[in-house]
Amino acid sequence: MRDILITAMVFGSLLLILRKPYIGILVWSWLSYMNPHRLSWGFAYDMPFAQIVAITLFTSIIFSKDRKSVPLNGLTIAWGAFLLWMTLTTVVALYPDIATTYYIRILKIQLITFLTILLITDQERLNKLIWVVVLSIGFFSIKGGVFTILSGGGFRVWGPPGSFMEENNALALATLMMLPLMYYLYKISKEKWVKYFLIFGMASSFCSAIGSQSRGALLAVLAVAGFFWLKSSSKLATGFLIILVGLSGFNFMPDSWFDRMSTIETFDEDASAMGRINAWEYSINIANDRLTGGGLKAWTYETFSKYAPNPLDVHAAHSIYFGVLGDHGWPGLTLYLLVLMLTWRSLSKIIKSTKGIEGALEVNTLAKMIQVSLIAFLTGGAFLSLPYFDLPWLFVALTLILRRQLKEEQVENSKNITDVGLRAEEVR
């Protein structure tokens, strides 16, 4: 039954995508973040739904005039340079065939992200996209939060099978990145039942993140809470709420959770932590030896035997920073960090330019919440191998969309002022 329902929903959306291409972005995002077909057990499990939607989307774009252009600025130039450098590092990778396969997967994500900039042309579409992302990830985080409460926090919470978020640590990070978007929707929603649902969703998702028993998630929770408090307009009420929720959540967790979190202080006695440090040293060594790094998926016994302090302890990077460094060398890491820095800078400019403007409240709030989400990614991602995960790149796209909207509004306001001036001149 699930297979039939999911297949009907996907194929039923194709005609809508042909009429309105931006719906293809919404459907693709649903498939990407929720992986609904992986919740089935029959023919739909391995159906290439995302590919079918993407082909339909490209067909629709060819015949559609309802699109914008990708803005040319420092952020898009740095982004493009990173993708070009990634192409080069894939060509000269230590394992080019394996690297190419993974590179194509990354490129699909990047392409859809660029199409998001083209097709999400106004605030209404932007909000619809955010709803899709929140509900897709929220399906697992809310369910996971309820499970954590009912089970007393004694089990880990896992994400959608076959996705970037399958592992408990990755789902926890995605949840923390999604929570600020939930808050944004709460702020702009007018129906009471929607607000109540979002309050329940935020509380459950917080429990899910804690219930993942991810040490990286704990550090990200602390960073997000602190930055969210700084960004809040009512710091006294927000601070009290954060402390109350934090104490309630932590007091609820079992001894096994505290035992696992306590290993942060004794990392030198933890095999997992020492394995990560070994992998980080490997990435530094290979980046120092090869300008282009090892290329994608070069974390093997063969490469570790040459570059790692402990050649037998082969680990993934477990860090967005060291992962990019090992994959693409120092130039790749520099470009990657430059993209994140310019995204942050653009958001700061948006927040500053919309501060106190009543008509720009949604944009101002969203820009703030994207920054909070980026804090979660930058802290939690320091301990996870998720540099190519869809969600942070979506935030880059949302930032560019907000910048374009503000620029268009400024041009329109300037035009209106000029028209008023001309009419006044004619009257005189």
PyMOL commands that set and color helices and strands:
alter all, ss='L'
color gray80, all
select helices_A, chain A and resi 2-19+22-34+36-39+43-46+49-62+74-91+96-119+123-150+168-188+192-211+215-231+235-252+255-264+267-269+271-289+301-307+320-354+358-383+390-427
alter helices_A, ss='H'
color red, helices_A
deselect
rebuild
show_as cartoon
